[in-house]
Amino acid sequence: MKQDNLRIHILFLLSFVTSLAWAGKGNGGLIAYPGGKCYMFRITLADKAGTPYTLDKPEQFLSKASIFRRQRQGLKLDSTDLPVTPAYVQRIRKAGGKVVAVSKWNNSVLVRGSDRKALEDLRRLPFVKESRLVFVSPDSLRPLSQRVRYRADLQVLDSTVHDYYGMGKEQLESLGGRRLHNLGFMGQGMTIAVLDAGFMNVDRLPAFKNVNVCGTRNFVAGYDEDVFREMDHGTKTLSTIAMNQPTVFVGTAPKAGFWLLRTEDYLTESSAEEDFWIAAVEFSDSVGVDVVSSSLGYHGYDDKSTSYHYPDLDGRTAPVSRAASRMAGKGMILVNSAGNDGMGTWKKVNVPADASDILTVGAISPDGVNAAFSSVGPTADGRVKPDVMAYGCPTNVVSGRGYITPDTGTSFACPLVAGMVACLWQALPHKSAKEIIELVRSVGSNLLHPDNIMGYGVPDFWSAYQSATRCTQG
């Protein structure tokens, strides 16, 4: 299930409004799934035999920034870094499978097509280890609304704050961010990938004119490359980190560079979205991203037989969690929202929030109390989750309409922490990803009694910097 209950309500409202608009029309407002009726299979390959790539020539498949990030942390490449064997991909395509996502870390490909039998027959190829149906398109669905009208000027619904950080003041200061910023650590030289469902109007809103967007990419099969047309959930998450409008709204890492990556198919709920997410993370690795902010999570799918159960929350069962657990070993830090299922029947964190060596973020209110909806731990293997907490009930964000407004969810607590992680790492470039993750946990307000509601508590990034610099000086 998508990790935001709030987003489910939004989807319901969009569907309701759309149905009213189409009332009385013969087709009831339903449309075909983008690209038509299709199936998707995740094909796991047996090996990487015959690959033309070698570990001693990483520049063939990784950027200089990605290689340098590993070297700086003393990390060596391994076989998981090698791309999937190109000859295998060619054979799959020749046999009728359209490859729409590839994972070198999991050595798998996601194939799409309208002929189910032809896709099923791919399992007979000699290099295929396993084939699993992960998506069947619905016969019809309600269309999502497209771009909305927006304000040319950044509209503040609460103008009582008079400060450099504007509406970002309290949520930044709650994490000890102002002092770190005062030393000049505002994300310069750091690259953050934001994974989400869409970044509506970020390309047009003047509010985002000062944001350094390195690039965009849509990993969801069946859609075009435009990540700015549908859904403003990503607009909101990005704003909490990247907004750079002094006295109006300044985020937690306003001077970082940002990749905006769409991985979420908002119209359906399937395990194929894990493959899109993994492809985006591996792309982030290849272009040299430092921090990934992901306000996404899953546990229940349209096909109930593919849904997860509590014992699966071990950081190793879900493909998306296996990939997430590898990221720190590649030199990146994943910051992922815990999920908003605390008041539902599931209650637990989602995948990949169960992964090892990441920062899973839950939500608190300004008085420091955990939000009732914030998902809880532990993982199936007994690890504390969430890791840390931040403002999420509510968080001030910028919407796709150009308004600063409070919104609720661990989706918005997550990017607050991701931005501060980038600033802290900028200040401590000698630290590895795993060392930064552990440092952030160590300065949590709940450090002495970590639990599965608050985790290690609210981290104080100024204290983290002081602690690390004292150790260095000592």
URGI-V515036 format. One record per pair of residues at least 24 apart in sequence whose C-alpha atoms are under 10 Angstrom apart, sorted by the first residue. I is the first residue (numbers start at 1). J is the second residue. If there is no record, write none. Layout:
[[I;J] [I;J]]
This chain:
[[1;268] [1;269] [1;270] [1;271] [1;296] [1;297] [1;298] [1;299] [1;300] [1;301] [1;302] [1;307] [1;308] [1;339] [1;341] [1;346] [1;350] [1;351] [2;264] [2;265] [2;266] [2;268] [2;269] [2;270] [2;295] [2;296] [2;297] [2;298] [2;299] [2;300] [2;301] [2;339] [2;340] [2;341] [2;350] [2;351] [3;295] [3;296] [3;297] [3;298] [3;299] [3;300] [3;337] [3;338] [3;339] [3;340] [3;341] [3;349] [3;350] [3;351] [3;353] [3;375] [3;409] [3;410] [3;411] [4;295] [4;296] [4;297] [4;298] [4;337] [4;338] [4;339] [4;340] [4;341] [4;373] [4;374] [4;408] [4;409] [4;410] [4;411] [5;339] [5;340] [5;341] [5;342] [5;343] [5;344] [5;373] [5;408] [5;409] [6;340] [6;407] [6;408] [6;409] [6;411] [7;231] [7;233] [7;266] [7;340] [7;409] [7;411] [8;266] [10;231] [11;142] [11;144] [11;145] [11;231] [11;266] [11;267] [14;142] [14;143] [14;144] [14;145] [15;141] [15;142] [15;143] [15;144] [15;145] [16;142] [17;144] [17;145] [18;142] [18;143] [18;144] [18;145] [19;142] [19;143] [28;142] [29;140] [29;141] [29;142] [29;143] [30;139] [30;140] [30;141] [30;142] [30;143] [31;139] [31;140] [31;141] [31;142] [31;143] [32;137] [32;138] [32;139] [32;140] [32;141] [32;142] [32;143] [33;137] [33;138] [33;139] [33;140] [33;141] [33;142] [33;143] [33;222] [33;267] [33;268] [34;137] [34;140] [34;141] [34;143] [34;221] [34;222] [34;223] [34;224] [34;267] [35;113] [35;114] [35;137] [35;221] [35;222] [35;223] [36;113] [36;114] [36;137] [36;138] [36;139] [36;140] [36;222] [37;113] [37;114] [37;115] [37;136] [37;137] [37;138] [37;139] [37;140] [38;112] [38;113] [38;114] [38;115] [38;116] [38;135] [38;136] [38;137] [38;138] [38;139] [38;222] [39;111] [39;112] [39;113] [39;114] [39;115] [39;116] [39;117] [39;119] [39;120] [39;133] [39;134] [39;135] [39;136] [39;137] [39;138] [40;97] [40;98] [40;99] [40;100] [40;110] [40;111] [40;112] [40;113] [40;114] [40;116] [40;119] [40;120] [40;132] [40;133] [40;134] [40;135] [40;136] [40;137] [40;221] [40;270] [40;271] [40;272] [41;97] [41;99] [41;109] [41;110] [41;111] [41;112] [41;113] [41;116] [41;119] [41;120] [41;122] [41;123] [41;130] [41;131] [41;132] [41;133] [41;134] [41;135] [41;136] [41;271] [41;272] [42;99] [42;101] [42;102] [42;108] [42;109] [42;110] [42;111] [42;112] [42;130] [42;131] [42;132] [42;133] [42;134] [42;135] [42;271] [42;272] [42;275] [43;92] [43;99] [43;102] [43;107] [43;108] [43;109] [43;110] [43;111] [43;119] [43;120] [43;122] [43;123] [43;128] [43;129] [43;130] [43;131] [43;132] [43;133] [43;134] [44;103] [44;106] [44;107] [44;108] [44;109] [44;110] [44;123] [44;127] [44;128] [44;129] [44;130] [44;131] [44;132] [45;84] [45;85] [45;88] [45;89] [45;104] [45;106] [45;107] [45;108] [45;109] [45;123] [45;125] [45;126] [45;127] [45;128] [45;129] [45;130] [45;131] [46;107] [46;108] [46;126] [46;127] [46;128] [46;129] [46;130] [47;79] [47;84] [47;85] [47;88] [47;107] [47;108] [47;127] [47;128] [47;129] [48;79] [48;80] [48;82] [48;83] [48;84] [48;85] [48;86] [48;87] [48;88] [48;104] [48;107] [48;127] [49;84] [49;85] [49;86] [49;87] [49;88] [49;127] [50;84] [50;85] [50;86] [50;87] [50;88] [51;82] [51;83] [51;84] [51;85] [51;86] [51;87] [51;88] [52;82] [52;83] [52;84] [52;85] [52;86] [52;87] [53;81] [53;82] [53;83] [53;84] [53;85] [53;86] [54;78] [54;79] [54;81] [54;82] [54;83] [55;79] [55;81] [55;82] [58;82] [59;286] [61;286] [61;287] [62;283] [62;285] [62;286] [62;287] [62;288] [63;285] [63;286] [63;287] [63;288] [64;286] [64;287] [64;288] [65;285] [65;286] [65;287] [65;288] [65;289] [65;290] [66;284] [66;285] [66;286] [66;287] [66;288] [66;289] [66;290] [66;330] [66;331] [66;332] [67;285] [67;286] [67;287] [67;288] [67;330] [67;331] [68;288] [68;331] [69;285] [69;288] [69;289] [69;290] [69;330] [69;331] [69;332] [69;429] [69;432] [69;433] [70;288] [70;329] [70;330] [70;331] [70;332] [70;432] [70;433] [71;331] [72;331] [72;429] [72;430] [72;431] [72;432] [73;329] [73;330] [73;331] [73;429] [73;430] [73;431] [73;432] [73;433] [73;434] [73;435] [74;331] [74;432] [75;328] [75;329] [75;330] [75;331] [75;432] [76;329] [76;330] [76;331] [77;329] [77;330] [78;105] [78;330] [79;104] [79;105] [79;107] [80;104] [80;105] [80;106] [80;107] [80;326] [81;105] [81;106] [81;107] [81;282] [81;285] [81;286] [81;330] [82;107] [83;107] [84;108] [84;109] [88;125] [88;126] [88;127] [88;128] [91;122] [91;125] [91;127] [92;119] [92;122] [92;123] [92;125] [92;128] [93;122] [95;119] [95;121] [95;122] [95;125] [96;121] [96;122] [97;121] [97;122] [99;221] [100;219] [100;220] [100;221] [100;222] [100;275] [100;276] [100;279] [101;219] [101;220] [101;221] [101;272] [101;275] [101;276] [101;277] [101;278] [101;279] [101;280] [102;275] [102;276] [102;278] [102;279] [102;280] [102;282] [103;275] [103;276] [103;277] [103;278] [103;279] [103;280] [103;281] [103;282] [103;283] [103;319] [103;323] [104;278] [104;279] [104;282] [104;323] [105;278] [105;279] [105;282] [105;319] [105;322] [105;323] [105;326] [105;327] [106;275] [106;278] [106;319] [106;320] [106;322] [106;323] [108;275] [108;319] [109;275] [109;279] [110;134] [110;221] [110;272] [110;275] [110;276] [110;279] [111;221] [111;272] [112;136] [112;221] [112;222] [132;306] [133;271] [133;272] [133;306] [134;270] [134;271] [134;272] [134;273] [134;274] [134;275] [134;301] [134;303] [134;305] [134;306] [135;268] [135;269] [135;270] [135;271] [135;272] [135;273] [135;301] [135;302] [135;303] [135;306] [136;268] [136;270] [136;272] [136;302] [136;303] [137;267] [137;268] [137;269] [137;270] [138;267] [138;268] [138;302] [141;267] [141;268] [142;267] [143;267] [144;230] [144;231] [144;266] [144;267] [145;229] [145;230] [145;231] [146;200] [146;228] [146;229] [146;230] [146;231] [147;200] [147;201] [147;228] [147;229] [147;230] [147;231] [147;232] [147;400] [147;401] [148;200] [148;201] [148;229] [148;230] [148;231] [148;232] [148;400] [148;401] [149;201] [149;400] [149;401] [149;402] [150;201] [150;204] [150;205] [150;206] [150;399] [150;400] [150;401] [150;402] [150;403] [151;204] [151;205] [151;206] [151;207] [151;400] [151;401] [151;402] [151;403] [152;204] [152;205] [152;206] [152;207] [152;401] [152;402] [153;205] [153;206] [153;207] [153;402] [153;403] [154;205] [154;206] [154;207] [154;208] [154;245] [154;248] [154;249] [154;398] [154;399] [154;401] [154;402] [154;403] [154;404] [155;207] [155;248] [155;398] [155;399] [155;401] [155;402] [155;403] [155;404] [155;405] [156;248] [156;249] [156;398] [156;402] [156;403] [156;404] [156;405] [157;403] [157;404] [157;405] [157;406] [158;404] [158;405] [158;406] [159;248] [161;247] [161;248] [161;249] [162;247] [162;248] [163;246] [163;247] [163;248] [163;249] [163;250] [164;245] [164;246] [164;247] [164;248] [164;249] [164;250] [165;243] [165;244] [165;245] [165;246] [165;247] [165;248] [165;249] [165;250] [165;251] [165;252] [166;245] [166;246] [166;247] [166;248] [166;249] [166;250] [166;251] [167;240] [167;246] [167;247] [167;248] [167;249] [167;250] [167;251] [167;395] [167;396] [167;397] [167;398] [167;404] [167;405] [167;406] [168;239] [168;240] [168;241] [168;243] [168;244] [168;245] [168;246] [168;247] [168;248] [168;249] [168;250] [168;251] [168;252] [168;395] [168;396] [168;397] [168;404] [168;416] [169;247] [169;248] [169;249] [169;250] [169;251] [169;252] [169;396] [170;366] [170;391] [170;395] [170;396] [171;240] [171;251] [171;252] [171;366] [171;390] [171;391] [171;392] [171;394] [171;395] [171;396] [171;413] [171;416] [171;417] [172;240] [172;241] [172;250] [172;251] [172;252] [172;253] [172;390] [172;391] [172;416] [172;417] [172;419] [172;420] [173;252] [173;460] [173;461] [173;462] [174;366] [174;368] [174;390] [174;391] [174;458] [174;459] [174;460] [174;461] [175;252] [175;389] [175;390] [175;391] [175;416] [175;417] [175;420] [175;444] [175;458] [175;459] [175;460] [175;461] [175;462] [175;463] [176;420] [176;458] [176;459] [176;460] [176;461] [176;462] [176;463] [176;464] [177;251] [177;252] [177;253] [177;416] [177;417] [177;419] [177;420] [177;423] [177;424] [177;460] [177;461] [177;462] [177;463] [178;252] [178;461] [178;462] [179;461] [179;462] [179;463] [179;465] [180;420] [180;423] [180;424] [180;427] [180;461] [180;462] [180;463] [180;464] [180;465] [180;466] [181;252] [181;253] [181;254] [181;420] [181;423] [181;424] [181;427] [181;462] [183;427] [184;423] [184;426] [184;427] [185;253] [185;254] [185;255] [185;256] [185;420] [185;422] [185;423] [185;424] [185;425] [185;426] [185;427] [185;428] [186;242] [186;251] [186;252] [186;253] [186;254] [186;255] [186;256] [186;419] [186;420] [186;422] [186;423] [186;424] [186;426] [186;427] [187;241] [187;242] [187;252] [187;253] [187;254] [187;255] [187;256] [187;257] [187;419] [187;420] [187;421] [187;422] [187;423] [187;424] [187;425] [187;426] [187;427] [188;253] [188;254] [188;255] [188;256] [188;257] [188;422] [188;423] [188;426] [188;427] [189;255] [189;256] [189;257] [189;290] [189;422] [189;423] [189;426] [190;253] [190;255] [190;256] [190;257] [190;258] [190;288] [190;289] [190;290] [190;291] [190;419] [190;422] [190;423] [190;425] [190;426] [191;255] [191;256] [191;257] [191;258] [191;259] [191;284] [191;287] [191;288] [191;289] [191;290] [191;291] [191;292] [191;422] [192;238] [192;241] [192;242] [192;253] [192;256] [192;257] [192;258] [192;259] [192;260] [192;284] [192;288] [192;289] [192;290] [192;291] [192;292] [192;293] [192;332] [192;333] [192;334] [192;415] [192;418] [192;419] [192;422] [193;238] [193;257] [193;258] [193;259] [193;260] [193;261] [193;280] [193;281] [193;283] [193;284] [193;285] [193;288] [193;289] [193;290] [193;291] [193;292] [193;293] [193;294] [193;334] [193;418] [194;234] [194;235] [194;237] [194;238] [194;241] [194;258] [194;259] [194;260] [194;261] [194;262] [194;263] [194;280] [194;281] [194;284] [194;291] [194;292] [194;293] [194;294] [194;295] [194;335] [194;415] [194;418] [195;234] [195;237] [195;238] [195;259] [195;260] [195;261] [195;262] [195;263] [195;264] [195;277] [195;280] [195;281] [195;284] [195;292] [195;293] [195;294] [195;295] [195;296] [195;336] [196;227] [196;231] [196;232] [196;233] [196;234] [196;235] [196;237] [196;238] [196;260] [196;261] [196;262] [196;263] [196;264] [196;265] [196;266] [196;277] [196;293] [196;294] [196;295] [196;296] [196;411] [197;227] [197;228] [197;230] [197;231] [197;232] [197;233] [197;234] [197;235] [197;260] [197;261] [197;262] [197;263] [197;264] [197;265] [197;266] [197;295] [197;296] [198;226] [198;227] [198;228] [198;229] [198;230] [198;231] [198;232] [198;233] [198;234] [198;235] [198;236] [198;260] [198;261] [198;262] [198;263] [198;264] [198;265] [198;266] [199;226] [199;227] [199;228] [199;229] [199;230] [199;231] [199;232] [199;233] [199;234] [199;235] [199;236] [199;237] [199;238] [199;260] [199;261] [199;262] [199;399] [199;400] [200;226] [200;227] [200;228] [200;229] [200;230] [200;231] [200;232] [200;233] [200;234] [200;235] [200;236] [200;399] [200;400] [200;401] [201;227] [201;228] [201;229] [201;230] [201;231] [201;232] [201;235] [201;399] [201;400] [201;401] [201;402] [202;227] [202;228] [202;229] [202;232] [202;234] [202;235] [202;236] [202;238] [202;239] [202;260] [202;398] [202;399] [202;400] [202;401] [202;402] [203;227] [203;228] [203;229] [203;235] [204;228] [204;400] [204;402] [205;398] [205;399] [205;400] [205;401] [205;402] [206;245] [206;402] [207;239] [207;243] [207;244] [207;245] [207;248] [207;249] [207;398] [207;402] [207;403] [207;404] [208;235] [208;238] [208;239] [208;242] [208;243] [208;244] [208;245] [208;398] [208;402] [209;243] [209;244] [209;245] [210;242] [210;243] [210;244] [210;245] [210;254] [210;255] [211;238] [211;239] [211;241] [211;242] [211;243] [211;244] [211;245] [211;254] [211;255] [211;256] [211;257] [211;258] [212;242] [212;244] [212;254] [212;255] [212;256] [212;257] [212;258] [212;259] [213;242] [213;256] [213;257] [213;258] [213;259] [213;260] [214;256] [214;257] [214;258] [214;259] [214;260] [215;257] [215;258] [215;259] [215;260] [215;261] [216;258] [216;259] [216;260] [216;261] [216;262] [217;259] [217;260] [217;261] [217;262] [217;263] [217;280] [217;283] [218;260] [218;261] [218;262] [218;263] [218;264] [218;276] [218;280] [219;261] [219;262] [219;263] [219;264] [219;265] [219;273] [219;275] [219;276] [219;277] [219;278] [219;279] [219;280] [219;283] [220;261] [220;262] [220;263] [220;264] [220;265] [220;266] [220;272] [220;273] [220;275] [220;276] [220;277] [220;279] [220;280] [221;263] [221;264] [221;265] [221;272] [221;273] [221;276] [222;265] [223;265] [225;261] [225;262] [226;262] [227;260] [227;261] [227;262] [227;263] [228;260] [228;262] [228;400] [229;400] [230;266] [230;400] [231;266] [231;399] [231;400] [232;398] [232;399] [232;400] [232;401] [233;295] [233;397] [233;398] [233;399] [233;400] [233;411] [233;412] [234;260] [234;261] [234;262] [234;294] [234;295] [234;399] [234;400] [234;411] [234;412] [235;260] [235;397] [235;398] [235;399] [235;400] [235;401] [235;402] [236;395] [236;396] [236;397] [236;398] [236;399] [236;400] [236;402] [236;404] [236;405] [236;407] [236;411] [236;412] [236;415] [237;293] [237;294] [237;295] [237;395] [237;396] [237;397] [237;398] [237;399] [237;411] [237;412] [237;413] [237;414] [237;415] [237;416] [238;293] [238;397] [238;398] [238;412] [238;415] [238;416] [238;419] [239;396] [239;397] [239;398] [239;399] [239;404] [239;412] [239;415] [239;416] [240;395] [240;396] [240;397] [240;398] [240;412] [240;413] [240;414] [240;415] [240;416] [240;417] [240;418] [240;419] [241;293] [241;397] [241;412] [241;414] [241;415] [241;416] [241;417] [241;418] [241;419] [241;420] [241;422] [242;415] [242;416] [242;419] [243;397] [243;398] [248;404] [249;396] [249;397] [249;398] [249;404] [251;396] [251;397] [251;415] [251;416] [251;419] [251;420] [252;415] [252;416] [252;417] [252;418] [252;419] [252;420] [252;421] [252;422] [252;423] [253;415] [253;416] [253;417] [253;418] [253;419] [253;420] [253;421] [253;422] [253;423] [253;424] [254;419] [254;423] [255;419] [255;423] [256;419] [256;422] [256;423] [256;426] [257;289] [258;289] [258;291] [258;292] [259;284] [259;287] [259;289] [259;292] [261;294] [263;294] [263;296] [264;296] [264;297] [268;301] [268;302] [269;298] [269;299] [269;300] [269;301] [269;302] [269;303] [270;298] [270;299] [270;300] [270;301] [270;302] [270;303] [270;304] [270;306] [270;307] [271;298] [271;299] [271;300] [271;301] [271;302] [271;303] [271;306] [271;307] [271;308] [271;318] [271;319] [271;320] [272;301] [273;297] [273;298] [273;320] [274;298] [274;318] [274;319] [274;320] [274;321] [274;323] [274;351] [274;352] [275;319] [275;320] [275;323] [276;320] [277;319] [277;320] [277;323] [277;324] [277;352] [278;319] [278;320] [278;321] [278;322] [278;323] [278;324] [279;320] [279;323] [281;320] [281;323] [281;324] [281;327] [281;332] [281;334] [282;323] [282;324] [282;327] [282;330] [284;332] [285;327] [285;330] [285;331] [285;332] [288;331] [288;332] [289;331] [289;332] [289;333] [290;328] [290;330] [290;331] [290;332] [290;333] [290;334] [290;421] [290;422] [290;425] [290;426] [290;433] [291;327] [291;328] [291;331] [291;332] [291;333] [291;334] [291;335] [291;418] [291;419] [291;421] [291;422] [291;425] [291;433] [292;327] [292;332] [292;333] [292;334] [292;335] [292;336] [292;415] [292;418] [292;419] [292;422] [293;333] [293;334] [293;335] [293;336] [293;337] [293;359] [293;411] [293;414] [293;415] [293;416] [293;417] [293;418] [293;419] [294;334] [294;335] [294;336] [294;337] [294;338] [294;352] [294;353] [294;360] [294;411] [294;412] [294;414] [294;415] [294;418] [295;335] [295;336] [295;337] [295;338] [295;339] [295;353] [295;361] [295;409] [295;410] [295;411] [295;412] [295;413] [295;414] [295;415] [296;336] [296;337] [296;338] [296;339] [296;350] [296;351] [296;352] [296;353] [296;410] [296;411] [296;414] [297;321] [297;336] [297;337] [297;338] [297;339] [297;340] [297;349] [297;350] [297;351] [297;352] [297;353] [297;354] [297;411] [298;339] [298;349] [298;350] [298;351] [298;352] [298;353] [299;346] [299;348] [299;349] [299;350] [299;351] [299;352] [300;346] [300;350] [308;350] [308;351] [309;346] [309;350] [309;380] [310;346] [310;348] [310;349] [310;350] [310;378] [310;379] [310;380] [311;379] [311;380] [311;381] [312;350] [312;351] [312;354] [312;379] [312;380] [312;381] [313;348] [313;349] [313;350] [313;351] [313;352] [313;353] [313;354] [313;355] [313;377] [313;378] [313;379] [313;380] [313;381] [313;382] [314;351] [314;352] [314;353] [314;354] [314;355] [314;356] [314;378] [314;379] [314;380] [314;381] [314;382] [314;383] [315;351] [315;352] [315;353] [315;354] [315;355] [315;356] [315;357] [315;379] [315;380] [315;381] [315;383] [316;351] [316;352] [316;354] [316;355] [316;356] [317;351] [317;352] [317;354] [317;355] [318;351] [318;352] [318;354] [318;355] [319;351] [319;352] [320;351] [320;352] [320;353] [320;354] [320;355] [321;350] [321;351] [321;352] [321;353] [321;354] [321;355] [321;356] [322;351] [322;352] [322;354] [322;355] [322;356] [323;352] [323;355] [324;351] [324;352] [324;353] [324;354] [324;355] [324;356] [324;357] [324;358] [325;352] [325;353] [325;354] [325;355] [325;356] [325;357] [325;358] [326;355] [326;356] [326;357] [326;358] [327;355] [327;356] [327;357] [327;358] [327;433] [327;434] [328;356] [328;357] [328;358] [328;432] [328;433] [328;434] [328;435] [328;436] [328;437] [329;357] [329;432] [329;433] [329;434] [330;433] [331;432] [331;433] [331;434] [332;358] [332;432] [332;433] [332;434] [333;357] [333;358] [333;359] [333;418] [333;421] [333;422] [333;425] [333;432] [333;433] [333;434] [333;436] [333;437] [334;358] [334;359] [334;360] [334;418] [334;421] [334;433] [334;437] [335;359] [335;360] [335;361] [335;387] [335;414] [335;415] [335;416] [335;417] [335;418] [335;419] [335;421] [335;437] [336;360] [336;361] [336;362] [336;386] [336;387] [336;410] [336;411] [336;413] [336;414] [336;415] [336;417] [336;418] [337;361] [337;362] [337;363] [337;374] [337;375] [337;386] [337;388] [337;389] [337;409] [337;410] [337;411] [337;412] [337;413] [337;414] [337;415] [337;417] [338;362] [338;363] [338;374] [338;375] [338;376] [338;377] [338;385] [338;386] [338;387] [338;388] [338;389] [338;409] [338;410] [338;411] [338;413] [338;414] [339;363] [339;373] [339;374] [339;375] [339;376] [339;386] [339;409] [339;410] [339;411] [339;414] [340;371] [340;372] [340;373] [340;374] [340;375] [340;376] [340;408] [340;409] [340;410] [340;411] [341;372] [341;373] [341;374] [341;375] [341;376] [342;371] [342;372] [342;373] [342;374] [342;375] [342;376] [342;377] [342;453] [343;371] [343;372] [343;373] [343;374] [343;375] [344;372] [344;373] [344;375] [346;375] [346;376] [347;372] [347;373] [347;374] [347;375] [347;376] [347;377] [348;374] [348;375] [348;376] [348;377] [348;378] [348;379] [348;385] [348;386] [348;452] [348;453] [349;374] [349;375] [349;376] [349;377] [349;378] [349;379] [349;385] [349;386] [349;452] [350;375] [350;376] [350;377] [350;379] [353;377] [353;379] [353;385] [353;386] [353;387] [354;378] [354;379] [354;380] [354;381] [354;383] [354;384] [354;385] [354;386] [355;379] [355;383] [355;385] [356;383] [357;433] [357;434] [357;435] [357;437] [357;438] [358;387] [358;433] [358;434] [358;437] [358;438] [359;385] [359;386] [359;387] [359;388] [359;389] [359;414] [359;417] [359;418] [359;421] [359;437] [359;438] [359;440] [359;441] [360;384] [360;385] [360;386] [360;387] [360;388] [360;389] [360;410] [360;413] [360;414] [360;417] [360;455] [361;385] [361;386] [361;387] [361;388] [361;389] [361;390] [361;391] [361;392] [361;410] [361;411] [361;412] [361;413] [361;414] [361;415] [361;416] [361;417] [361;418] [361;454] [361;455] [361;457] [361;458] [362;386] [362;387] [362;388] [362;389] [362;390] [362;391] [362;392] [362;409] [362;410] [362;411] [362;412] [362;413] [362;414] [362;453] [362;454] [362;455] [362;457] [362;458] [363;388] [363;389] [363;390] [363;391] [363;392] [363;393] [363;394] [363;395] [363;408] [363;409] [363;410] [363;411] [363;412] [363;413] [363;414] [363;453] [363;454] [363;458] [364;389] [364;390] [364;391] [364;392] [364;393] [364;394] [364;395] [364;408] [364;409] [364;410] [364;413] [364;454] [364;457] [364;458] [365;389] [365;390] [365;391] [365;392] [365;393] [365;394] [365;395] [365;408] [366;390] [366;391] [366;392] [366;393] [366;394] [366;395] [367;391] [367;393] [368;393] [368;445] [368;454] [368;457] [368;458] [369;393] [369;454] [370;453] [370;454] [370;457] [371;408] [371;409] [371;410] [371;453] [371;454] [372;453] [373;408] [373;409] [373;410] [374;409] [374;410] [374;453] [374;454] [375;410] [375;452] [375;453] [375;454] [376;451] [376;452] [376;453] [376;454] [376;455] [377;451] [377;452] [377;453] [377;454] [377;455] [378;451] [378;452] [378;453] [378;455] [379;452] [382;452] [383;451] [383;452] [383;455] [384;450] [384;451] [384;452] [384;453] [384;454] [384;455] [384;456] [385;450] [385;451] [385;452] [385;453] [385;454] [385;455] [385;456] [386;450] [386;451] [386;452] [386;453] [386;454] [386;455] [386;456] [386;457] [387;437] [387;438] [387;440] [387;441] [387;444] [387;450] [387;451] [387;452] [387;453] [387;454] [387;455] [387;456] [387;457] [387;458] [387;459] [388;413] [388;414] [388;417] [388;440] [388;441] [388;443] [388;444] [388;445] [388;446] [388;447] [388;450] [388;453] [388;454] [388;455] [388;456] [388;457] [388;458] [388;459] [389;413] [389;414] [389;416] [389;417] [389;444] [389;445] [389;446] [389;453] [389;454] [389;455] [389;456] [389;457] [389;458] [389;459] [390;414] [390;415] [390;416] [390;417] [390;454] [390;457] [390;458] [390;459] [391;416] [391;417] [391;458] [392;416] [417;458] [417;459] [417;461] [420;459] [420;460] [420;461] [420;462] [421;461] [423;461] [423;465] [424;461] [424;462] [424;464] [424;465] [425;465] [427;465] [427;468] [427;469] [428;464] [428;465] [428;468] [428;469] [431;468] [436;464] [436;468] [439;463] [439;464] [439;465] [439;467] [439;468] [440;464] [440;465] [442;467] [443;467]]
